[in-house]
Amino acid sequence: MGSAEDMGLDRITRNPEVMGGKPCLRGMRVTVGTIVGLVASGHSTADILAAYPYLEEEDIRQSLAYAAWRVEEIEVPLPT
């Protein structure tokens, strides 16, 4: 598969100095996991944008797309 950016998910960033390297939105301290958790808890896009006014609707869409992409990846164990 490729990277998140290869998948058109250009708003998903990873930096070891921001939130411990977790996938974040546009380098901010808002993780993909936070957004996915809010959606899973029943919060609407409008709710999330009201709570995080510096986010955009595309940030939420890409967070969900990134989570779906990562769930479909297959981990291959390395021989020890």
N, C-alpha and C positions, 0 to 999 in steps of 0.2 A: 504494500500500500504506500505510501509516502508520508510526508510530514503533514501537519495540520495546514500549513500554508499551501502545500501542493493540492490539498483538498478544497482550496478556496476559503479556508478559515483563517483569514489574515488578521482577525481581531484577537485570536488566541495567542498569548505570549507565555514564554517560560523563561524565568530568570532566577538563578539560585539565590539572588539577593532580595527577591520579592516573594513573600509568602512561602519561603523554603523551596522555591522552584516549582510549586504547584501551577497548573495551567490557570492563567489569569486573563482578564479582559484588558487589552490595550495597555499592558504594563502597570495597571492600577492594582490596588490591593483588594480586588474583588475576584474571588476564584470562580472557576466554572462550577465547582461543586456547590458553592453557595447558591448560585443561580438555579442549578438543577434541583437542589433541595427545596428552594422556594416554590418552584413550579410543581414539584411532586407534592408539596404540602397544600396545593390548591390556590396559591397566589396567582393572580392574573398578571399579564404583562403590564397593565396599568398600575397595579399594586407595586410591582417591582420598580417600575420607572419612578413612581412617587417616592419610594423609599431610597432610591439611588438615582437622584435627578441627573447625575453626570453620565449615566448609561443611556444607551439608545436601543431601540427595538431590535436592531440588527445584532447587538451584543447578546441578547437573550436567544435569538435564533441560532447564532453560531455556537453558543454554549450548549444548547441541546443537540445540535448536529455533531459537535465534538464528542460529547458524551456517548452518543449513539455509535459513532465511528470507533471509539476506544473499546466499547463493549464487544464489538464484532472482531476485534483483533484476537489472534491466537498466540498464546505464549508457548514458545518451544523451549523445553528445559535443556540446559546445556549439560553434557556429561561431566561428572565430577571425578 
